[in-house]
Amino acid sequence: MVGVQGDVEEHVFATKLAMKNLGIEGEVVATRKPGVVGRSDAVIIPGGESTTISKLIFREVDGTSIADEILSVAEEGKPVMGTCAGLILLSKYGDEQVEKTGTKLLKLLDVRVKRNAFGRQRESFQTQLEFKGIGLVEAIFIRAPAIVEVGKGVEVLARFEEYVVAAKERNVLGLAFHPELNAEFGDTRVHEYFLKMISDLSG
């Protein structure tokens, strides 16, 4: 778990509960420094402030960075999930806001994102989405981005209005909303979907 900023504790709780529901034993670790992410079976980049998270993960410590480790984990075929700001960071292309703020992207998901696609904080909302492979899920959007273009190898998992709000490319999963907030009400299906990717991808 990338723990530099954002909804870190909520994701830790959701992942632990999802592991319990699936009968998976393991450890969920939130880290602010290089050295942990690279040894993980899967990585989550939580929501938060994308520009801040970008600066922190790309900052080098002793010649390496958390971003380097995320890229290595993804290259090894291990699952990587980004939610809200995490989706922005996973994306290959950003909009003018992303460029204006100088937000450095990981470019792991062949999509173009629009930052703050649904407005600012006061325009936050909750709705139900049909999520491919799961069914109806409650989706909470908080100053959320959205996907406006997808590459050929990208599978669309959920849409809202004219936007794609959940997509997957091989081992990389990007969501515009906050599935971790559903864990408070016992719904960890999105995190379970992500965790199942570990065994699905390893064969």
PAZAPA-4460 file (N, C-alpha, C; in steps of 0.05 Angstrom, whole numbers, plus 32768, in hexadecimal, padded with zeros to 4 digits):
% residues 203
    n_x    n_y    n_z   ca_x   ca_y   ca_z    c_x    c_y    c_z   seq   type   mol
   8011   7FE8   8000   8000   8000   8000   8012   8019   8000     1      M     A
   800D   802A   7FED   801C   8044   7FEC   800F   8056   8001     2      V     A
   801E   805D   8016   8012   806B   802C   801C   8087   802F     3      G     A
   8023   8094   8019   802F   80AF   801C   801A   80C5   8022     4      V     A
   8001   80C1   8018   7FEC   80D5   801C   7FD2   80CA   8013     5      Q     A
   7FBC   80D4   801F   7FA1   80CC   8015   7F93   80B7   8027     6      G     A
   7F80   80A8   801A   7F6F   8095   8029   7F7E   807B   8030     7      D     A
   7F94   807E   803D   7FA5   8066   8042   7F98   8053   8056     8      V     A
   7F90   805D   806D   7F85   804B   8082   7F6B   803E   8079     9      E     A
   7F5B   804C   8069   7F42   8041   805F   7F48   8029   804D    10      E     A
   7F5D   802C   803C   7F64   8016   802A   7F70   7FFE   803A    11      H     A
   7F80   8004   804E   7F8B   7FEF   805F   7F75   7FDF   806B    12      V     A
   7F61   7FEC   8077   7F4A   7FDF   8083   7F3B   7FCE   806F    13      F     A
   7F35   7FDA   8057   7F26   7FCC   8042   7F35   7FB4   8038    14      A     A
   7F4F   7FB6   8035   7F5F   7FA0   802B   7F60   7F89   803F    15      T     A
   7F64   7F90   8058   7F65   7F7B   806D   7F4A   7F6C   806F    16      K     A
   7F34   7F7B   806D   7F19   7F6F   806E   7F14   7F5E   8056    17      L     A
   7F1D   7F67   803F   7F1A   7F57   8026   7F2A   7F3D   8028    18      A     A
   7F42   7F3F   8033   7F53   7F27   8036   7F45   7F13   8049    19      M     A
   7F39   7F1E   805E   7F2B   7F0C   8071   7F13   7EFF   8063    20      K     A
   7F05   7F0E   8053   7EED   7F03   8045   7EF5   7EEE   8031    21      N     A
   7F0D   7EF1   8026   7F16   7EDD   8012   7F26   7EC6   801E    22      L     A
   7F2C   7EC8   8038   7F3C   7EB4   8046   7F59   7EB5   803E    23      G     A
   7F62   7ECD   8038   7F7F   7ED1   8030   7F8F   7EDA   8049    24      I     A
   7FA5   7ECD   804D   7FB7   7ED6   8063   7FCD   7EE8   8057    25      E     A
   7FD4   7EFC   8066   7FE8   7F0E   805C   7FE9   7F28   806C    26      G     A
   7FF9   7F3A   8063   7FFE   7F53   8072   7FF8   7F6A   8060    27      E     A
   7FEB   7F7F   806B   7FE6   7F97   805C   7FF8   7FAD   8068    28      V     A
   800A   7FB8   8058   801D   7FCB   8062   801B   7FE5   8053    29      V     A
   8018   7FFB   8062   8019   8016   8055   8035   8021   8059    30      A     A
   8040   802B   8043   805C   8034   8045   805F   8050   8039    31      T     A
   8072   805F   8044   8078   807A   803A   8094   807A   802E    32      R     A
   80A2   8063   802F   80BE   8063   8026   80C2   804B   8013    33      K     A
   80D6   804E   8001   80DD   8037   7FEF   80E6   801F   8000    34      P     A
   80E3   8007   7FF4   80ED   7FEF   8002   80D7   7FDB   8008    35      G     A
   80BE   7FE4   800A   80A8   7FD3   8011   8097   7FCB   7FF8    36      V     A
   8091   7FDF   7FE8   8080   7FDB   7FD1   808B   7FC6   7FBE    37      V     A
   80A5   7FC6   7FBA   80B2   7FB4   7FA8   80B0   7F97   7FB0    38      G     A
   80AB   7F92   7FCA   80A9   7F76   7FD4   808C   7F6D   7FD7    39      R     A
   8079   7F7D   7FCE   805D   7F77   7FD1   8052   7F66   7FBB    40      S     A
   803C   7F57   7FC1   802E   7F47   7FAD   801A   7F58   7F9D    41      D     A
   8013   7F6F   7FA8   8000   7F81   7F9B   8003   7F9D   7FA7    42      A     A
   7FFC   7FB1   7F98   8000   7FCD   7FA2   7FE7   7FDD   7F9D    43      V     A
   7FE0   7FEE   7FB1   7FC9   8000   7FAE   7FD3   801D   7FB1    44      I     A
   7FCB   802E   7F9F   7FD1   804B   7FA1   7FB6   8058   7FA8    45      I     A
   7FB3   8062   7FC1   7F99   806D   7FCA   7F93   8088   7FBD    46      P     A
   7F7B   8091   7FC2   7F73   80AC   7FBA   7F80   80C0   7FCC    47      G     A
   7F7F   80DA   7FC5   7F8B   80EF   7FD4   7F8F   8107   7FC1    48      G     A
   7FA6   8113   7FC3   7FAD   8129   7FB1   7FC2   8120   7F9E    49      E     A
   7FBB   811D   7F85   7FCC   8110   7F71   7FE8   811E   7F6E    50      S     A
   7FE8   8138   7F6E   8002   8146   7F6B   8014   8140   7F82    51      T     A
   8009   8141   7F9A   8019   813B   7FB2   8024   811E   7FB2    52      T     A
   8011   810B   7FAC   8019   80EF   7FAC   802F   80EB   7F97    53      I     A
   802C   80F7   7F80   803F   80F4   7F6A   805B   80FD   7F73    54      S     A
   805C   8115   7F7F   8076   811F   7F89   8083   810C   7F9D    55      K     A
   8073   8101   7FAF   807E   80F0   7FC4   8087   80D5   7FBA    56      L     A
   8078   80C9   7FA7   8080   80AF   7F9D   8097   80B0   7F8A    57      I     A
   809A   80C6   7F7C   80B1   80C8   7F69   80CA   80D3   7F77    58      F     A
   80C8   80DB   7F90   80E0   80E5   7F9E   80F3   80CE   7FA4    59      R     A
   810C   80D2   7F9C   8120   80BD   7F9F   812C   80BD   7FBB    60      E     A
   812F   80A5   7FC6   813D   80A1   7FDF   8152   808C   7FDB    61      V     A
   816B   8093   7FDE   8181   8080   7FD9   8180   8074   7FBD    62      D     A
   817A   8085   7FA9   817B   807D   7F8E   8162   806E   7F83    63      G     A
   814D   806C   7F94   8135   805F   7F8A   811C   806E   7F95    64      T     A
   8105   8066   7F8B   80EC   8074   7F93   80D6   805F   7F95    65      S     A
   80C0   8067   7FA2   80A8   8056   7FA2   809D   8052   7F86    66      I     A
   809F   8067   7F76   8096   8065   7F5A   80A5   8050   7F4B    67      A     A
   80C0   804F   7F4F   80D0   803A   7F42   80C6   801E   7F4A    68      D     A
   80C0   801B   7F64   80B7   8001   7F6E   809B   7FFA   7F63    69      E     A
   8089   800D   7F60   806F   8008   7F55   8072   7FFE   7F38    70      I     A
   8083   800C   7F29   8088   8004   7F0D   8093   7FE8   7F0B    71      L     A
   80A5   7FE1   7F1D   80B1   7FC6   7F1D   809D   7FB1   7F24    72      S     A
   808C   7FB7   7F38   8077   7FA4   7F40   8064   7F9F   7F29    73      V     A
   805C   7FB4   7F1B   804A   7FB2   7F04   8057   7FA2   7EEE    74      A     A
   8071   7FA7   7EE9   807F   7F99   7ED4   8081   7F7B   7EDA    75      E     A
   8082   7F74   7EF4   8083   7F58   7EFC   8068   7F4A   7EF9    76      E     A
   8053   7F5A   7EF2   8038   7F4F   7EEE   8028   7F4E   7F07    77      G     A
   8031   7F5B   7F1D   8021   7F5C   7F36   800C   7F71   7F34    78      K     A
   7FF5   7F6E   7F40   7FDF   7F81   7F3E   7FE5   7F9C   7F4B    79      P     A
   7FDD   7FB1   7F3E   7FDF   7FCC   7F48   7FC4   7FDA   7F45    80      V     A
   7FB9   7FE5   7F5B   7FA0   7FF3   7F5A   7FA3   8010   7F62    81      M     A
   7F97   8022   7F54   7F97   803E   7F5B   7F7A   8048   7F5D    82      G     A
   7F73   8057   7F72   7F58   8061   7F75   7F59   8080   7F76    83      T     A
   7F47   808D   7F68   7F45   80AA   7F67   7F5F   80B6   7F5E    84      C     A
   7F6E   80C3   7F70   7F88   80CE   7F69   7F9B   80B8   7F5F    85      A     A
   7F98   80A0   7F6A   7FA8   8089   7F62   7FA3   8082   7F44    86      G     A
   7F8A   8086   7F3B   7F84   8081   7F1F   7F93   8096   7F0E    87      L     A
   7F94   80AF   7F16   7FA2   80C3   7F07   7FBF   80BB   7F04    88      I     A
   7FCC   80B3   7F1A   7FE8   80AC   7F19   7FEE   8093   7F08    89      L     A
   7FDC   8081   7F07   7FE0   8069   7EF6   7FDD   806F   7ED8    90      L     A
   7FCF   8084   7ED2   7FC8   8089   7EB6   7FE0   8091   7EA4    91      S     A
   7FDD   808C   7E8B   7FF1   8092   7E78   7FF0   80B0   7E70    92      K     A
   7FD8   80BB   7E6F   7FD4   80D6   7E67   7FC1   80E5   7E7A    93      Y     A
   7FC7   80FF   7E7F   7FB6   810F   7E8F   7FAB   8126   7E7F    94      G     A
   7F9A   8137   7E8C   7F8F   814E   7E7F   7FA0   8166   7E84    95      D     A
   7F96   817E   7E7D   7FA6   8197   7E80   7FAC   819D   7E9E    96      E     A
   7F99   8194   7EB0   7F9E   8199   7ECC   7FB6   8188   7ED6    97      Q     A
   7FB8   816F   7ECD   7FCE   815E   7ED4   7FE8   816A   7ECA    98      V     A
   7FE8   8173   7EB1   8000   817F   7EA5   8007   8199   7EB3    99      E     A
   7FF3   81AA   7EB9   7FF8   81C3   7EC6   8005   81C1   7EE1   100      K     A
   7FFD   81AC   7EF0   8009   81A8   7F0B   8023   8198   7F0A   101      T     A
   802B   818F   7EF2   8044   8180   7EF0   8043   8165   7EFD   102      G     A
   802B   8159   7EFF   8028   813F   7F0C   8035   8129   7EFB   103      T     A
   8048   811C   7F06   8056   8106   7EF8   8046   80ED   7EFA   104      K     A
   8041   80DF   7EE3   8030   80C8   7EE2   8041   80AE   7EDF   105      L     A
   8035   8098   7EE9   8043   807E   7EE7   803F   8071   7ECB   106      L     A
   802A   8079   7EBD   8025   8071   7EA1   8021   8052   7E9F   107      K     A
   8014   8046   7EB2   8010   8029   7EB2   7FF5   8021   7EA6   108      L     A
   7FE3   8034   7EA3   7FC8   802E   7E99   7FC3   8040   7E81   109      L     A
   7FBE   8033   7E6A   7FBC   8042   7E51   7FA1   8050   7E4F   110      D     A
   7F9E   8065   7E5F   7F86   8075   7E5F   7F8D   8093   7E61   111      V     A
   7F7B   80A4   7E5A   7F7D   80C1   7E5F   7F69   80C9   7E74   112      R     A
   7F72   80D6   7E89   7F60   80DE   7E9E   7F5B   80FC   7E9E   113      V     A
   7F43   8103   7EA8   7F3C   811E   7EAD   7F3A   8122   7ECB   114      K     A
   7F4B   8134   7ED5   7F4B   8139   7EF2   7F32   814A   7EFA   115      R     A
   7F27   8144   7F11   7F0F   8152   7F1B   7EF9   8152   7F06   116      N     A
   7EF4   813B   7EFA   7EE1   8139   7EE4   7EC4   8140   7EED   117      A     A
   7EBE   813C   7F07   7EA3   8140   7F10   7EA0   8159   7F22   118      F     A
   7EB5   816A   7F22   7EB4   8182   7F32   7EC6   8180   7F4B   119      G     A
   7EC3   8194   7F5C   7ED4   8196   7F74   7EC8   8186   7F8B   120      R     A
   7ED2   818A   7FA3   7ECB   817B   7FBB   7EAC   817B   7FC0   121      Q     A
   7EA0   8192   7FBC   7E83   8195   7FC2   7E71   8186   7FAF   122      R     A
   7E7D   817F   7F97   7E6E   816F   7F84   7E72   8151   7F88   123      E     A
   7E7E   8149   7F9E   7E81   812C   7FA4   7E66   811F   7FA5   124      S     A
   7E64   8105   7F9E   7E4A   80F7   7F9D   7E4E   80D9   7F9F   125      F     A
   7E38   80CC   7FA3   7E38   80AF   7FA5   7E23   80A3   7F92   126      Q     A
   7E29   808E   7F85   7E17   8082   7F72   7E1C   8064   7F70   127      T     A
   7E0A   8056   7F62   7E0F   8039   7F5D   7E19   8035   7F41   128      Q     A
   7E2D   8023   7F3F   7E38   801D   7F25   7E36   7FFF   7F20   129      L     A
   7E34   7FF8   7F06   7E36   7FDC   7EFE   7E53   7FD7   7EF8   130      E     A
   7E60   7FC7   7F0A   7E7D   7FC2   7F08   7E80   7FA6   7EFC   131      F     A
   7E8D   7FA4   7EE5   7E90   7F8A   7ED7   7E9F   7F76   7EE9   132      K     A
   7E93   7F5F   7EEC   7E9F   7F4A   7EFD   7E97   7F4B   7F1A   133      G     A
   7E89   7F61   7F22   7E80   7F63   7F3E   7E62   7F67   7F3F   134      I     A
   7E57   7F79   7F2F   7E3B   7F80   7F31   7E38   7F9C   7F3A   135      G     A
   7E21   7FA2   7F47   7E1C   7FBE   7F50   7E2D   7FC4   7F68   136      L     A
   7E3B   7FDB   7F67   7E4B   7FE4   7F7E   7E45   8001   7F84   137      V     A
   7E46   8008   7F9E   7E44   8024   7FA6   7E5E   8031   7FA0   138      E     A
   7E5D   8048   7F92   7E75   8056   7F8B   7E75   8073   7F95   139      A     A
   7E89   807A   7FA5   7E8B   8094   7FB0   7EA0   80A4   7FA1   140      I     A
   7E98   80BA   7F95   7EAA   80CB   7F85   7EB0   80E4   7F95   141      F     A
   7EC9   80E9   7F9B   7ED2   8101   7FAA   7EE7   8110   7F99   142      I     A
   7EDF   8127   7F8E   7EF1   8136   7F7C   7EFE   8123   7F69   143      R     A
   7EEE   8113   7F5C   7EF8   80FC   7F4E   7F01   8102   7F31   144      A     A
   7F15   80F3   7F28   7F1C   80F4   7F0C   7F0A   80E2   7EFC   145      P     A
   7F0E   80E0   7EE2   7F00   80CD   7ED1   7F11   80C7   7EB9   146      A     A
   7F0C   80B0   7EAD   7F1B   80A8   7E95   7F0B   80B1   7E7D   147      I     A
   7F18   80C0   7E6B   7F0B   80CA   7E53   7F14   80BC   7E3A   148      V     A
   7F2A   80AD   7E3B   7F33   809D   7E24   7F40   8084   7E2E   149      E     A
   7F3B   806E   7E20   7F48   8054   7E28   7F57   8049   7E10   150      V     A
   7F6E   803C   7E16   7F7D   802F   7E01   7F72   8014   7DFA   151      G     A
   7F7C   8008   7DE5   7F72   7FEF   7DDA   7F72   7FD8   7DEF   152      K     A
   7F87   7FD7   7DFF   7F8A   7FC1   7E12   7F7C   7FC4   7E2C   153      G     A
   7F6C   7FD9   7E2F   7F5F   7FE0   7E48   7F42   7FD5   7E49   154      V     A
   7F3C   7FC8   7E5F   7F20   7FBD   7E63   7F10   7FD0   7E74   155      E     A
   7EFA   7FDA   7E6A   7EE8   7FEC   7E79   7ED8   7FDB   7E8C   156      V     A
   7ED9   7FE2   7EA6   7ECA   7FD3   7EBA   7EB1   7FE2   7EC5   157      L     A
   7EB1   7FFC   7EC3   7E9A   800B   7ECC   7E99   8027   7EBF   158      A     A
   7E81   8030   7EBA   7E7D   804B   7EAE   7E69   805B   7EBF   159      R     A
   7E6C   8075   7EBE   7E59   8087   7ECA   7E55   809E   7EB7   160      F     A
   7E3C   80A2   7EAE   7E36   80B7   7E9A   7E48   80B2   7E82   161      E     A
   7E56   80C7   7E79   7E67   80C3   7E60   7E83   80B9   7E67   162      E     A
   7E89   80B5   7E80   7EA4   80AE   7E88   7EA8   8091   7E8F   163      Y     A
   7EC1   8087   7E8B   7EC9   806E   7E96   7ED4   8073   7EB2   164      V     A
   7ECB   8064   7EC6   7ED3   8069   7EE1   7EE2   8051   7EEE   165      V     A
   7EE4   803B   7EDF   7EF4   8024   7EE9   7EFE   8016   7ED0   166      A     A
   7F18   800F   7ED0   7F25   8002   7EB9   7F3C   7FF2   7EC2   167      A     A
   7F42   7FDD   7EB2   7F58   7FCB   7EB8   7F68   7FC6   7E9F   168      K     A
   7F82   7FC5   7EA2   7F95   7FBD   7E8C   7FA8   7FA9   7E98   169      E     A
   7FA4   7F90   7E90   7FB4   7F7A   7E9B   7FB3   7F7A   7EBA   170      R     A
   7FC9   7F81   7EC7   7FCB   7F81   7EE4   7FC7   7F9C   7EF1   171      N     A
   7FBE   7FB0   7EE2   7FBA   7FCB   7EED   7F9D   7FD2   7EED   172      V     A
   7F93   7FDA   7F05   7F77   7FE1   7F09   7F74   7FFE   7F12   173      L     A
   7F64   800D   7F03   7F60   8029   7F0B   7F43   8030   7F0F   174      G     A
   7F3D   803D   7F26   7F22   8044   7F2D   7F20   8062   7F33   175      L     A
   7F0B   806F   7F2A   7F07   808C   7F2F   7EFB   8091   7F4A   176      A     A
   7EEF   807C   7F56   7EE0   807F   7F6F   7EF0   8073   7F87   177      F     A
   7EE3   8072   7F9E   7EF0   806A   7FB7   7EE3   8050   7FC2   178      H     A
   7EEB   8039   7FB9   7EDF   8020   7FC2   7EE6   801A   7FE0   179      P     A
   7EFC   8025   7FE9   7F04   8020   8005   7EEF   802A   8019   180      E     A
   7EE0   803F   8011   7ECC   804A   8024   7EB4   8037   8028   181      L     A
   7EB1   8024   8016   7E9B   8011   8019   7EA1   7FFC   802E   182      N     A
   7EBA   7FF8   8035   7EC2   7FE4   8049   7EB6   7FE9   8064   183      A     A
   7EB1   8002   806A   7EA4   800A   8084   7E89   7FFC   8086   184      E     A
   7E7C   7FF7   806F   7E62   7FEA   806F   7E64   7FCC   8068   185      F     A
   7E7C   7FC2   8068   7E80   7FA5   8064   7E83   7F9D   8047   186      G     A
   7E83   7FB0   8034   7E85   7FA9   8018   7EA2   7FAC   800E   187      D     A
   7EAF   7F96   800A   7ECB   7F97   8001   7ECE   7F89   7FE6   188      T     A
   7EB9   7F88   7FD6   7EBA   7F79   7FBD   7ECE   7F83   7FA9   189      R     A
   7ED2   7F9E   7FA8   7EE6   7FA8   7F95   7F02   7FA1   7F9E   190      V     A
   7F08   7FA2   7FB7   7F22   7F9A   7FC1   7F26   7F7B   7FBE   191      H     A
   7F10   7F6C   7FC1   7F12   7F4F   7FBC   7F18   7F4A   7F9F   192      E     A
   7F0B   7F59   7F8D   7F10   7F57   7F70   7F2E   7F5B   7F6B   193      Y     A
   7F39   7F70   7F77   7F55   7F77   7F74   7F67   7F61   7F7F   194      F     A
   7F61   7F57   7F97   7F72   7F42   7FA3   7F71   7F28   7F92   195      L     A
   7F5A   7F22   7F86   7F59   7F0A   7F75   7F6A   7F0C   7F5D   196      K     A
   7F71   7F25   7F55   7F83   7F29   7F3E   7F9F   7F1D   7F44   197      M     A
   7FA7   7F1B   7F5D   7FC1   7F10   7F64   7FC3   7EF3   7F5A   198      I     A
   7FAF   7EE3   7F61   7FAF   7EC7   7F59   7FA8   7EC4   7F3C   199      S     A
   7F96   7ED5   7F32   7F8E   7ED3   7F15   7FA6   7ED8   7F03   200      D     A
   7FB7   7EEC   7F0A   7FCD   7EF3   7EFA   7FE5   7EE0   7EFD   201      L     A
   7FE6   7ED3   7F14   7FFD   7EC1   7F19   7FF7   7EA5   7F0D   202      S     A
   7FDE   7EA2   7F03   7FD7   7E89   7EF6   7FCB   7E75   7F09   203      G     A
***
